[in-house]
Amino acid sequence: MNISIGAELSNKMSRQNLPLNALRAFETAPRHCHLRLAADELGVIHGAASRQVKPLELVLGGELFDRSHNHLALMSAG
């Protein structure tokens, strides 16, 4: 994501105004430890689940997940 677009998106959102889909993806992904399985539960494709978490990470100011090849784990910020 372009940094200027990310900063603009972050400025438009606040912690009180987080997208519901971002919160749903954030809640679902750690339970499955895999974005693909979370995407299946949410009824979206893997890339969409990943993109839904990105606005939340922008608002909170850091990555929420440690993403490895076949595993997903919460970071301290998550």
mmCIF file of the N, C-alpha and C atoms, coordinates in Angstrom:
data_MODEL
# 
_entry.id   MODEL 
# 
loop_
_atom_site.group_PDB 
_atom_site.id 
_atom_site.type_symbol 
_atom_site.label_atom_id 
_atom_site.label_alt_id 
_atom_site.label_comp_id 
_atom_site.label_asym_id 
_atom_site.label_entity_id 
_atom_site.label_seq_id 
_atom_site.pdbx_PDB_ins_code 
_atom_site.Cartn_x 
_atom_site.Cartn_y 
_atom_site.Cartn_z 
_atom_site.occupancy 
_atom_site.B_iso_or_equiv 
_atom_site.pdbx_formal_charge 
_atom_site.auth_seq_id 
_atom_site.auth_comp_id 
_atom_site.auth_asym_id 
_atom_site.auth_atom_id 
_atom_site.pdbx_PDB_model_num 
ATOM 1   N N  . MET A 1 1  ? 0.850   -1.184  0.000  1.00 0.00 ? 1  MET A N  1 
ATOM 2   C CA . MET A 1 1  ? 0.000   0.000   0.000  1.00 0.00 ? 1  MET A CA 1 
ATOM 3   C C  . MET A 1 1  ? 0.887   1.235   0.000  1.00 0.00 ? 1  MET A C  1 
ATOM 4   N N  . ASN A 1 2  ? 0.563   2.183   -0.794 1.00 0.00 ? 2  ASN A N  1 
ATOM 5   C CA . ASN A 1 2  ? 1.293   3.430   -0.860 1.00 0.00 ? 2  ASN A CA 1 
ATOM 6   C C  . ASN A 1 2  ? 1.236   4.116   0.500  1.00 0.00 ? 2  ASN A C  1 
ATOM 7   N N  . ILE A 1 3  ? 2.365   4.638   0.989  1.00 0.00 ? 3  ILE A N  1 
ATOM 8   C CA . ILE A 1 3  ? 2.422   5.242   2.319  1.00 0.00 ? 3  ILE A CA 1 
ATOM 9   C C  . ILE A 1 3  ? 1.490   6.433   2.428  1.00 0.00 ? 3  ILE A C  1 
ATOM 10  N N  . SER A 1 4  ? 1.431   7.275   1.399  1.00 0.00 ? 4  SER A N  1 
ATOM 11  C CA . SER A 1 4  ? 0.553   8.443   1.474  1.00 0.00 ? 4  SER A CA 1 
ATOM 12  C C  . SER A 1 4  ? -0.917  8.031   1.526  1.00 0.00 ? 4  SER A C  1 
ATOM 13  N N  . ILE A 1 5  ? -1.272  6.967   0.801  1.00 0.00 ? 5  ILE A N  1 
ATOM 14  C CA . ILE A 1 5  ? -2.644  6.461   0.860  1.00 0.00 ? 5  ILE A CA 1 
ATOM 15  C C  . ILE A 1 5  ? -2.914  5.887   2.238  1.00 0.00 ? 5  ILE A C  1 
ATOM 16  N N  . GLY A 1 6  ? -1.959  5.161   2.801  1.00 0.00 ? 6  GLY A N  1 
ATOM 17  C CA . GLY A 1 6  ? -2.119  4.591   4.136  1.00 0.00 ? 6  GLY A CA 1 
ATOM 18  C C  . GLY A 1 6  ? -2.271  5.665   5.185  1.00 0.00 ? 6  GLY A C  1 
ATOM 19  N N  . ALA A 1 7  ? -1.488  6.733   5.097  1.00 0.00 ? 7  ALA A N  1 
ATOM 20  C CA . ALA A 1 7  ? -1.588  7.830   6.057  1.00 0.00 ? 7  ALA A CA 1 
ATOM 21  C C  . ALA A 1 7  ? -2.926  8.532   5.919  1.00 0.00 ? 7  ALA A C  1 
ATOM 22  N N  . GLU A 1 8  ? -3.376  8.724   4.683  1.00 0.00 ? 8  GLU A N  1 
ATOM 23  C CA . GLU A 1 8  ? -4.673  9.357   4.445  1.00 0.00 ? 8  GLU A CA 1 
ATOM 24  C C  . GLU A 1 8  ? -5.798  8.504   5.034  1.00 0.00 ? 8  GLU A C  1 
ATOM 25  N N  . LEU A 1 9  ? -5.732  7.192   4.809  1.00 0.00 ? 9  LEU A N  1 
ATOM 26  C CA . LEU A 1 9  ? -6.737  6.283   5.354  1.00 0.00 ? 9  LEU A CA 1 
ATOM 27  C C  . LEU A 1 9  ? -6.725  6.319   6.868  1.00 0.00 ? 9  LEU A C  1 
ATOM 28  N N  . SER A 1 10 ? -5.537  6.326   7.454  1.00 0.00 ? 10 SER A N  1 
ATOM 29  C CA . SER A 1 10 ? -5.407  6.359   8.904  1.00 0.00 ? 10 SER A CA 1 
ATOM 30  C C  . SER A 1 10 ? -5.977  7.649   9.483  1.00 0.00 ? 10 SER A C  1 
ATOM 31  N N  . ASN A 1 11 ? -5.767  8.765   8.792  1.00 0.00 ? 11 ASN A N  1 
ATOM 32  C CA . ASN A 1 11 ? -6.290  10.039  9.264  1.00 0.00 ? 11 ASN A CA 1 
ATOM 33  C C  . ASN A 1 11 ? -7.810  10.083  9.237  1.00 0.00 ? 11 ASN A C  1 
ATOM 34  N N  . LYS A 1 12 ? -8.428  9.371   8.301  1.00 0.00 ? 12 LYS A N  1 
ATOM 35  C CA . LYS A 1 12 ? -9.881  9.378   8.180  1.00 0.00 ? 12 LYS A CA 1 
ATOM 36  C C  . LYS A 1 12 ? -10.554 8.507   9.234  1.00 0.00 ? 12 LYS A C  1 
ATOM 37  N N  . MET A 1 13 ? -9.809  7.586   9.812  1.00 0.00 ? 13 MET A N  1 
ATOM 38  C CA . MET A 1 13 ? -10.385 6.660   10.784 1.00 0.00 ? 13 MET A CA 1 
ATOM 39  C C  . MET A 1 13 ? -9.858  6.972   12.173 1.00 0.00 ? 13 MET A C  1 
ATOM 40  N N  . SER A 1 14 ? -10.620 6.613   13.137 1.00 0.00 ? 14 SER A N  1 
ATOM 41  C CA . SER A 1 14 ? -10.171 6.699   14.517 1.00 0.00 ? 14 SER A CA 1 
ATOM 42  C C  . SER A 1 14 ? -10.507 5.379   15.187 1.00 0.00 ? 14 SER A C  1 
ATOM 43  N N  . ARG A 1 15 ? -10.073 5.216   16.402 1.00 0.00 ? 15 ARG A N  1 
ATOM 44  C CA . ARG A 1 15 ? -10.367 3.970   17.111 1.00 0.00 ? 15 ARG A CA 1 
ATOM 45  C C  . ARG A 1 15 ? -11.867 3.787   17.327 1.00 0.00 ? 15 ARG A C  1 
ATOM 46  N N  . GLN A 1 16 ? -12.616 4.880   17.381 1.00 0.00 ? 16 GLN A N  1 
ATOM 47  C CA . GLN A 1 16 ? -14.062 4.780   17.547 1.00 0.00 ? 16 GLN A CA 1 
ATOM 48  C C  . GLN A 1 16 ? -14.766 4.502   16.229 1.00 0.00 ? 16 GLN A C  1 
ATOM 49  N N  . ASN A 1 17 ? -14.064 4.610   15.108 1.00 0.00 ? 17 ASN A N  1 
ATOM 50  C CA . ASN A 1 17 ? -14.680 4.499   13.792 1.00 0.00 ? 17 ASN A CA 1 
ATOM 51  C C  . ASN A 1 17 ? -13.988 3.423   12.950 1.00 0.00 ? 17 ASN A C  1 
ATOM 52  N N  . LEU A 1 18 ? -13.742 2.265   13.542 1.00 0.00 ? 18 LEU A N  1 
ATOM 53  C CA . LEU A 1 18 ? -13.065 1.184   12.828 1.00 0.00 ? 18 LEU A CA 1 
ATOM 54  C C  . LEU A 1 18 ? -14.057 0.414   11.968 1.00 0.00 ? 18 LEU A C  1 
ATOM 55  N N  . PRO A 1 19 ? -13.623 -0.029  10.796 1.00 0.00 ? 19 PRO A N  1 
ATOM 56  C CA . PRO A 1 19 ? -14.503 -0.811  9.927  1.00 0.00 ? 19 PRO A CA 1 
ATOM 57  C C  . PRO A 1 19 ? -14.865 -2.150  10.585 1.00 0.00 ? 19 PRO A C  1 
ATOM 58  N N  . LEU A 1 20 ? -16.123 -2.490  10.555 1.00 0.00 ? 20 LEU A N  1 
ATOM 59  C CA . LEU A 1 20 ? -16.593 -3.730  11.168 1.00 0.00 ? 20 LEU A CA 1 
ATOM 60  C C  . LEU A 1 20 ? -15.928 -4.948  10.538 1.00 0.00 ? 20 LEU A C  1 
ATOM 61  N N  . ASN A 1 21 ? -15.742 -4.951  9.221  1.00 0.00 ? 21 ASN A N  1 
ATOM 62  C CA . ASN A 1 21 ? -15.090 -6.090  8.571  1.00 0.00 ? 21 ASN A CA 1 
ATOM 63  C C  . ASN A 1 21 ? -13.663 -6.279  9.059  1.00 0.00 ? 21 ASN A C  1 
ATOM 64  N N  . ALA A 1 22 ? -12.970 -5.187  9.344  1.00 0.00 ? 22 ALA A N  1 
ATOM 65  C CA . ALA A 1 22 ? -11.604 -5.287  9.870  1.00 0.00 ? 22 ALA A CA 1 
ATOM 66  C C  . ALA A 1 22 ? -11.619 -5.953  11.242 1.00 0.00 ? 22 ALA A C  1 
ATOM 67  N N  . LEU A 1 23 ? -12.561 -5.580  12.068 1.00 0.00 ? 23 LEU A N  1 
ATOM 68  C CA . LEU A 1 23 ? -12.661 -6.179  13.400 1.00 0.00 ? 23 LEU A CA 1 
ATOM 69  C C  . LEU A 1 23 ? -13.051 -7.655  13.319 1.00 0.00 ? 23 LEU A C  1 
ATOM 70  N N  . ARG A 1 24 ? -13.946 -7.985  12.406 1.00 0.00 ? 24 ARG A N  1 
ATOM 71  C CA . ARG A 1 24 ? -14.339 -9.392  12.233 1.00 0.00 ? 24 ARG A CA 1 
ATOM 72  C C  . ARG A 1 24 ? -13.156 -10.229 11.763 1.00 0.00 ? 24 ARG A C  1 
ATOM 73  N N  . ALA A 1 25 ? -12.399 -9.717  10.807 1.00 0.00 ? 25 ALA A N  1 
ATOM 74  C CA . ALA A 1 25 ? -11.230 -10.451 10.315 1.00 0.00 ? 25 ALA A CA 1 
ATOM 75  C C  . ALA A 1 25 ? -10.184 -10.594 11.407 1.00 0.00 ? 25 ALA A C  1 
ATOM 76  N N  . PHE A 1 26 ? -9.983  -9.539  12.196 1.00 0.00 ? 26 PHE A N  1 
ATOM 77  C CA . PHE A 1 26 ? -9.020  -9.595  13.289 1.00 0.00 ? 26 PHE A CA 1 
ATOM 78  C C  . PHE A 1 26 ? -9.435  -10.622 14.342 1.00 0.00 ? 26 PHE A C  1 
ATOM 79  N N  . GLU A 1 27 ? -10.701 -10.719 14.611 1.00 0.00 ? 27 GLU A N  1 
ATOM 80  C CA . GLU A 1 27 ? -11.196 -11.677 15.610 1.00 0.00 ? 27 GLU A CA 1 
ATOM 81  C C  . GLU A 1 27 ? -11.119 -13.106 15.095 1.00 0.00 ? 27 GLU A C  1 
ATOM 82  N N  . THR A 1 28 ? -11.385 -13.305 13.835 1.00 0.00 ? 28 THR A N  1 
ATOM 83  C CA . THR A 1 28 ? -11.456 -14.643 13.250 1.00 0.00 ? 28 THR A CA 1 
ATOM 84  C C  . THR A 1 28 ? -10.080 -15.252 12.980 1.00 0.00 ? 28 THR A C  1 
ATOM 85  N N  . ALA A 1 29 ? -9.164  -14.477 12.473 1.00 0.00 ? 29 ALA A N  1 
ATOM 86  C CA . ALA A 1 29 ? -7.863  -14.999 12.034 1.00 0.00 ? 29 ALA A CA 1 
ATOM 87  C C  . ALA A 1 29 ? -7.071  -15.716 13.129 1.00 0.00 ? 29 ALA A C  1 
ATOM 88  N N  . PRO A 1 30 ? -6.928  -15.169 14.324 1.00 0.00 ? 30 PRO A N  1 
ATOM 89  C CA . PRO A 1 30 ? -6.138  -15.874 15.339 1.00 0.00 ? 30 PRO A CA 1 
ATOM 90  C C  . PRO A 1 30 ? -6.767  -17.194 15.806 1.00 0.00 ? 30 PRO A C  1 
ATOM 91  N N  . ARG A 1 31 ? -8.077  -17.275 15.756 1.00 0.00 ? 31 ARG A N  1 
ATOM 92  C CA . ARG A 1 31 ? -8.725  -18.532 16.153 1.00 0.00 ? 31 ARG A CA 1 
ATOM 93  C C  . ARG A 1 31 ? -8.343  -19.669 15.219 1.00 0.00 ? 31 ARG A C  1 
ATOM 94  N N  . HIS A 1 32 ? -8.137  -19.353 13.956 1.00 0.00 ? 32 HIS A N  1 
ATOM 95  C CA . HIS A 1 32 ? -7.785  -20.375 12.967 1.00 0.00 ? 32 HIS A CA 1 
ATOM 96  C C  . HIS A 1 32 ? -6.275  -20.477 12.751 1.00 0.00 ? 32 HIS A C  1 
ATOM 97  N N  . CYS A 1 33 ? -5.526  -19.490 13.221 1.00 0.00 ? 33 CYS A N  1 
ATOM 98  C CA . CYS A 1 33 ? -4.072  -19.418 13.015 1.00 0.00 ? 33 CYS A CA 1 
ATOM 99  C C  . CYS A 1 33 ? -3.705  -19.450 11.530 1.00 0.00 ? 33 CYS A C  1 
ATOM 100 N N  . HIS A 1 34 ? -4.641  -19.028 10.689 1.00 0.00 ? 34 HIS A N  1 
ATOM 101 C CA . HIS A 1 34 ? -4.370  -19.029 9.248  1.00 0.00 ? 34 HIS A CA 1 
ATOM 102 C C  . HIS A 1 34 ? -5.400  -18.113 8.584  1.00 0.00 ? 34 HIS A C  1 
ATOM 103 N N  . LEU A 1 35 ? -4.934  -17.197 7.741  1.00 0.00 ? 35 LEU A N  1 
ATOM 104 C CA . LEU A 1 35 ? -5.858  -16.267 7.081  1.00 0.00 ? 35 LEU A CA 1 
ATOM 105 C C  . LEU A 1 35 ? -6.779  -16.965 6.089  1.00 0.00 ? 35 LEU A C  1 
ATOM 106 N N  . ARG A 1 36 ? -6.313  -18.021 5.436  1.00 0.00 ? 36 ARG A N  1 
ATOM 107 C CA . ARG A 1 36 ? -7.170  -18.717 4.471  1.00 0.00 ? 36 ARG A CA 1 
ATOM 108 C C  . ARG A 1 36 ? -8.376  -19.333 5.177  1.00 0.00 ? 36 ARG A C  1 
ATOM 109 N N  . LEU A 1 37 ? -8.151  -19.945 6.345  1.00 0.00 ? 37 LEU A N  1 
ATOM 110 C CA . LEU A 1 37 ? -9.263  -20.551 7.091  1.00 0.00 ? 37 LEU A CA 1 
ATOM 111 C C  . LEU A 1 37 ? -10.198 -19.477 7.636  1.00 0.00 ? 37 LEU A C  1 
ATOM 112 N N  . ALA A 1 38 ? -9.626  -18.358 8.057  1.00 0.00 ? 38 ALA A N  1 
ATOM 113 C CA . ALA A 1 38 ? -10.454 -17.244 8.510  1.00 0.00 ? 38 ALA A CA 1 
ATOM 114 C C  . ALA A 1 38 ? -11.282 -16.703 7.349  1.00 0.00 ? 38 ALA A C  1 
ATOM 115 N N  . ALA A 1 39 ? -10.671 -16.603 6.183  1.00 0.00 ? 39 ALA A N  1 
ATOM 116 C CA . ALA A 1 39 ? -11.383 -16.127 4.998  1.00 0.00 ? 39 ALA A CA 1 
ATOM 117 C C  . ALA A 1 39 ? -12.546 -17.046 4.656  1.00 0.00 ? 39 ALA A C  1 
ATOM 118 N N  . ASP A 1 40 ? -12.316 -18.362 4.773  1.00 0.00 ? 40 ASP A N  1 
ATOM 119 C CA . ASP A 1 40 ? -13.402 -19.316 4.527  1.00 0.00 ? 40 ASP A CA 1 
ATOM 120 C C  . ASP A 1 40 ? -14.577 -19.056 5.461  1.00 0.00 ? 40 ASP A C  1 
ATOM 121 N N  . GLU A 1 41 ? -14.283 -18.831 6.738  1.00 0.00 ? 41 GLU A N  1 
ATOM 122 C CA . GLU A 1 41 ? -15.354 -18.557 7.707  1.00 0.00 ? 41 GLU A CA 1 
ATOM 123 C C  . GLU A 1 41 ? -16.080 -17.258 7.382  1.00 0.00 ? 41 GLU A C  1 
ATOM 124 N N  . LEU A 1 42 ? -15.338 -16.259 6.948  1.00 0.00 ? 42 LEU A N  1 
ATOM 125 C CA . LEU A 1 42 ? -15.931 -14.957 6.646  1.00 0.00 ? 42 LEU A CA 1 
ATOM 126 C C  . LEU A 1 42 ? -16.613 -14.907 5.284  1.00 0.00 ? 42 LEU A C  1 
ATOM 127 N N  . GLY A 1 43 ? -16.375 -15.935 4.470  1.00 0.00 ? 43 GLY A N  1 
ATOM 128 C CA . GLY A 1 43 ? -16.988 -15.977 3.149  1.00 0.00 ? 43 GLY A CA 1 
ATOM 129 C C  . GLY A 1 43 ? -16.314 -15.070 2.143  1.00 0.00 ? 43 GLY A C  1 
ATOM 130 N N  . VAL A 1 44 ? -15.000 -14.856 2.315  1.00 0.00 ? 44 VAL A N  1 
ATOM 131 C CA . VAL A 1 44 ? -14.227 -14.034 1.385  1.00 0.00 ? 44 VAL A CA 1 
ATOM 132 C C  . VAL A 1 44 ? -12.980 -14.813 0.969  1.00 0.00 ? 44 VAL A C  1 
ATOM 133 N N  . ILE A 1 45 ? -12.246 -14.275 -0.009 1.00 0.00 ? 45 ILE A N  1 
ATOM 134 C CA . ILE A 1 45 ? -10.999 -14.934 -0.403 1.00 0.00 ? 45 ILE A CA 1 
ATOM 135 C C  . ILE A 1 45 ? -9.878  -14.500 0.543  1.00 0.00 ? 45 ILE A C  1 
ATOM 136 N N  . HIS A 1 46 ? -8.780  -15.261 0.508  1.00 0.00 ? 46 HIS A N  1 
ATOM 137 C CA . HIS A 1 46 ? -7.642  -15.016 1.392  1.00 0.00 ? 46 HIS A CA 1 
ATOM 138 C C  . HIS A 1 46 ? -7.156  -13.566 1.325  1.00 0.00 ? 46 HIS A C  1 
ATOM 139 N N  . GLY A 1 47 ? -6.988  -13.054 0.124  1.00 0.00 ? 47 GLY A N  1 
ATOM 140 C CA . GLY A 1 47 ? -6.496  -11.687 -0.043 1.00 0.00 ? 47 GLY A CA 1 
ATOM 141 C C  . GLY A 1 47 ? -7.421  -10.649 0.562  1.00 0.00 ? 47 GLY A C  1 
ATOM 142 N N  . ALA A 1 48 ? -8.709  -10.894 0.480  1.00 0.00 ? 48 ALA A N  1 
ATOM 143 C CA . ALA A 1 48 ? -9.679  -9.960  1.060  1.00 0.00 ? 48 ALA A CA 1 
ATOM 144 C C  . ALA A 1 48 ? -9.572  -9.942  2.576  1.00 0.00 ? 48 ALA A C  1 
ATOM 145 N N  . ALA A 1 49 ? -9.386  -11.099 3.186  1.00 0.00 ? 49 ALA A N  1 
ATOM 146 C CA . ALA A 1 49 ? -9.241  -11.158 4.644  1.00 0.00 ? 49 ALA A CA 1 
ATOM 147 C C  . ALA A 1 49 ? -7.995  -10.387 5.077  1.00 0.00 ? 49 ALA A C  1 
ATOM 148 N N  . SER A 1 50 ? -6.923  -10.554 4.347  1.00 0.00 ? 50 SER A N  1 
ATOM 149 C CA . SER A 1 50 ? -5.685  -9.835  4.652  1.00 0.00 ? 50 SER A CA 1 
ATOM 150 C C  . SER A 1 50 ? -5.881  -8.329  4.498  1.00 0.00 ? 50 SER A C  1 
ATOM 151 N N  . ARG A 1 51 ? -6.556  -7.914  3.426  1.00 0.00 ? 51 ARG A N  1 
ATOM 152 C CA . ARG A 1 51 ? -6.806  -6.487  3.193  1.00 0.00 ? 51 ARG A CA 1 
ATOM 153 C C  . ARG A 1 51 ? -7.774  -5.898  4.221  1.00 0.00 ? 51 ARG A C  1 
ATOM 154 N N  . GLN A 1 52 ? -8.640  -6.706  4.784  1.00 0.00 ? 52 GLN A N  1 
ATOM 155 C CA . GLN A 1 52 ? -9.565  -6.205  5.792  1.00 0.00 ? 52 GLN A CA 1 
ATOM 156 C C  . GLN A 1 52 ? -8.845  -5.872  7.092  1.00 0.00 ? 52 GLN A C  1 
ATOM 157 N N  . VAL A 1 53 ? -7.761  -6.563  7.377  1.00 0.00 ? 53 VAL A N  1 
ATOM 158 C CA . VAL A 1 53 ? -7.001  -6.320  8.606  1.00 0.00 ? 53 VAL A CA 1 
ATOM 159 C C  . VAL A 1 53 ? -6.125  -5.069  8.468  1.00 0.00 ? 53 VAL A C  1 
ATOM 160 N N  . LYS A 1 54 ? -5.706  -4.741  7.260  1.00 0.00 ? 54 LYS A N  1 
ATOM 161 C CA . LYS A 1 54 ? -4.772  -3.639  7.035  1.00 0.00 ? 54 LYS A CA 1 
ATOM 162 C C  . LYS A 1 54 ? -5.258  -2.300  7.593  1.00 0.00 ? 54 LYS A C  1 
ATOM 163 N N  . PRO A 1 55 ? -6.514  -1.873  7.391  1.00 0.00 ? 55 PRO A N  1 
ATOM 164 C CA . PRO A 1 55 ? -6.947  -0.593  7.970  1.00 0.00 ? 55 PRO A CA 1 
ATOM 165 C C  . PRO A 1 55 ? -6.846  -0.579  9.496  1.00 0.00 ? 55 PRO A C  1 
ATOM 166 N N  . LEU A 1 56 ? -7.107  -1.699  10.110 1.00 0.00 ? 56 LEU A N  1 
ATOM 167 C CA . LEU A 1 56 ? -6.995  -1.795  11.561 1.00 0.00 ? 56 LEU A CA 1 
ATOM 168 C C  . LEU A 1 56 ? -5.537  -1.607  11.987 1.00 0.00 ? 56 LEU A C  1 
ATOM 169 N N  . GLU A 1 57 ? -4.620  -2.223  11.253 1.00 0.00 ? 57 GLU A N  1 
ATOM 170 C CA . GLU A 1 57 ? -3.200  -2.060  11.554 1.00 0.00 ? 57 GLU A CA 1 
ATOM 171 C C  . GLU A 1 57 ? -2.762  -0.612  11.357 1.00 0.00 ? 57 GLU A C  1 
ATOM 172 N N  . LEU A 1 58 ? -3.295  0.050   10.347 1.00 0.00 ? 58 LEU A N  1 
ATOM 173 C CA . LEU A 1 58 ? -2.954  1.457   10.109 1.00 0.00 ? 58 LEU A CA 1 
ATOM 174 C C  . LEU A 1 58 ? -3.439  2.346   11.245 1.00 0.00 ? 58 LEU A C  1 
ATOM 175 N N  . VAL A 1 59 ? -4.654  2.134   11.702 1.00 0.00 ? 59 VAL A N  1 
ATOM 176 C CA . VAL A 1 59 ? -5.209  2.953   12.779 1.00 0.00 ? 59 VAL A CA 1 
ATOM 177 C C  . VAL A 1 59 ? -4.445  2.726   14.074 1.00 0.00 ? 59 VAL A C  1 
ATOM 178 N N  . LEU A 1 60 ? -4.098  1.475   14.342 1.00 0.00 ? 60 LEU A N  1 
ATOM 179 C CA . LEU A 1 60 ? -3.418  1.150   15.595 1.00 0.00 ? 60 LEU A CA 1 
ATOM 180 C C  . LEU A 1 60 ? -1.908  1.362   15.525 1.00 0.00 ? 60 LEU A C  1 
ATOM 181 N N  . GLY A 1 61 ? -1.390  1.563   14.325 1.00 0.00 ? 61 GLY A N  1 
ATOM 182 C CA . GLY A 1 61 ? 0.004   1.941   14.180 1.00 0.00 ? 61 GLY A CA 1 
ATOM 183 C C  . GLY A 1 61 ? 1.014   0.818   14.152 1.00 0.00 ? 61 GLY A C  1 
ATOM 184 N N  . GLY A 1 62 ? 0.620   -0.365  13.746 1.00 0.00 ? 62 GLY A N  1 
ATOM 185 C CA . GLY A 1 62 ? 1.594   -1.443  13.633 1.00 0.00 ? 62 GLY A CA 1 
ATOM 186 C C  . GLY A 1 62 ? 0.952   -2.748  13.222 1.00 0.00 ? 62 GLY A C  1 
ATOM 187 N N  . GLU A 1 63 ? 1.802   -3.714  12.881 1.00 0.00 ? 63 GLU A N  1 
ATOM 188 C CA . GLU A 1 63 ? 1.298   -5.021  12.479 1.00 0.00 ? 63 GLU A CA 1 
ATOM 189 C C  . GLU A 1 63 ? 0.726   -5.755  13.688 1.00 0.00 ? 63 GLU A C  1 
ATOM 190 N N  . LEU A 1 64 ? -0.379  -6.438  13.467 1.00 0.00 ? 64 LEU A N  1 
ATOM 191 C CA . LEU A 1 64 ? -1.040  -7.179  14.530 1.00 0.00 ? 64 LEU A CA 1 
ATOM 192 C C  . LEU A 1 64 ? -0.705  -8.660  14.501 1.00 0.00 ? 64 LEU A C  1 
ATOM 193 N N  . PHE A 1 65 ? -0.274  -9.156  13.326 1.00 0.00 ? 65 PHE A N  1 
ATOM 194 C CA . PHE A 1 65 ? 0.003   -10.579 13.169 1.00 0.00 ? 65 PHE A CA 1 
ATOM 195 C C  . PHE A 1 65 ? 1.421   -10.801 12.671 1.00 0.00 ? 65 PHE A C  1 
ATOM 196 N N  . ASP A 1 66 ? 2.008   -11.887 13.116 1.00 0.00 ? 66 ASP A N  1 
ATOM 197 C CA . ASP A 1 66 ? 3.244   -12.401 12.538 1.00 0.00 ? 66 ASP A CA 1 
ATOM 198 C C  . ASP A 1 66 ? 2.792   -13.415 11.498 1.00 0.00 ? 66 ASP A C  1 
ATOM 199 N N  . ARG A 1 67 ? 2.988   -13.077 10.237 1.00 0.00 ? 67 ARG A N  1 
ATOM 200 C CA . ARG A 1 67 ? 2.515   -13.923 9.141  1.00 0.00 ? 67 ARG A CA 1 
ATOM 201 C C  . ARG A 1 67 ? 3.681   -14.739 8.598  1.00 0.00 ? 67 ARG A C  1 
ATOM 202 N N  . SER A 1 68 ? 3.620   -16.037 8.762  1.00 0.00 ? 68 SER A N  1 
ATOM 203 C CA . SER A 1 68 ? 4.615   -16.904 8.144  1.00 0.00 ? 68 SER A CA 1 
ATOM 204 C C  . SER A 1 68 ? 3.907   -17.727 7.070  1.00 0.00 ? 68 SER A C  1 
ATOM 205 N N  . HIS A 1 69 ? 4.632   -18.598 6.411  1.00 0.00 ? 69 HIS A N  1 
ATOM 206 C CA . HIS A 1 69 ? 4.097   -19.319 5.245  1.00 0.00 ? 69 HIS A CA 1 
ATOM 207 C C  . HIS A 1 69 ? 2.776   -20.031 5.540  1.00 0.00 ? 69 HIS A C  1 
ATOM 208 N N  . ASN A 1 70 ? 2.713   -20.825 6.561  1.00 0.00 ? 70 ASN A N  1 
ATOM 209 C CA . ASN A 1 70 ? 1.499   -21.597 6.841  1.00 0.00 ? 70 ASN A CA 1 
ATOM 210 C C  . ASN A 1 70 ? 0.950   -21.362 8.236  1.00 0.00 ? 70 ASN A C  1 
ATOM 211 N N  . HIS A 1 71 ? 1.287   -20.237 8.831  1.00 0.00 ? 71 HIS A N  1 
ATOM 212 C CA . HIS A 1 71 ? 0.856   -20.007 10.208 1.00 0.00 ? 71 HIS A CA 1 
ATOM 213 C C  . HIS A 1 71 ? 0.674   -18.514 10.451 1.00 0.00 ? 71 HIS A C  1 
ATOM 214 N N  . LEU A 1 72 ? -0.211  -18.204 11.357 1.00 0.00 ? 72 LEU A N  1 
ATOM 215 C CA . LEU A 1 72 ? -0.492  -16.830 11.718 1.00 0.00 ? 72 LEU A CA 1 
ATOM 216 C C  . LEU A 1 72 ? -0.490  -16.766 13.238 1.00 0.00 ? 72 LEU A C  1 
ATOM 217 N N  . ALA A 1 73 ? 0.212   -15.803 13.806 1.00 0.00 ? 73 ALA A N  1 
ATOM 218 C CA . ALA A 1 73 ? 0.248   -15.650 15.265 1.00 0.00 ? 73 ALA A CA 1 
ATOM 219 C C  . ALA A 1 73 ? 0.095   -14.178 15.609 1.00 0.00 ? 73 ALA A C  1 
ATOM 220 N N  . LEU A 1 74 ? -0.548  -13.906 16.739 1.00 0.00 ? 74 LEU A N  1 
ATOM 221 C CA . LEU A 1 74 ? -0.696  -12.541 17.190 1.00 0.00 ? 74 LEU A CA 1 
ATOM 222 C C  . LEU A 1 74 ? 0.649   -12.000 17.661 1.00 0.00 ? 74 LEU A C  1 
ATOM 223 N N  . MET A 1 75 ? 0.924   -10.772 17.325 1.00 0.00 ? 75 MET A N  1 
ATOM 224 C CA . MET A 1 75 ? 2.094   -10.081 17.854 1.00 0.00 ? 75 MET A CA 1 
ATOM 225 C C  . MET A 1 75 ? 1.668   -9.391  19.140 1.00 0.00 ? 75 MET A C  1 
ATOM 226 N N  . SER A 1 76 ? 2.588   -8.786  19.841 1.00 0.00 ? 76 SER A N  1 
ATOM 227 C CA . SER A 1 76 ? 2.265   -8.133  21.110 1.00 0.00 ? 76 SER A CA 1 
ATOM 228 C C  . SER A 1 76 ? 1.221   -7.027  20.928 1.00 0.00 ? 76 SER A C  1 
ATOM 229 N N  . ALA A 1 77 ? 1.265   -6.327  19.801 1.00 0.00 ? 77 ALA A N  1 
ATOM 230 C CA . ALA A 1 77 ? 0.273   -5.279  19.531 1.00 0.00 ? 77 ALA A CA 1 
ATOM 231 C C  . ALA A 1 77 ? -1.134  -5.853  19.362 1.00 0.00 ? 77 ALA A C  1 
ATOM 232 N N  . GLY A 1 78 ? -1.212  -7.107  18.859 1.00 0.00 ? 78 GLY A N  1 
ATOM 233 C CA . GLY A 1 78 ? -2.495  -7.753  18.651 1.00 0.00 ? 78 GLY A CA 1 
ATOM 234 C C  . GLY A 1 78 ? -3.088  -8.219  19.948 1.00 0.00 ? 78 GLY A C  1 
# 
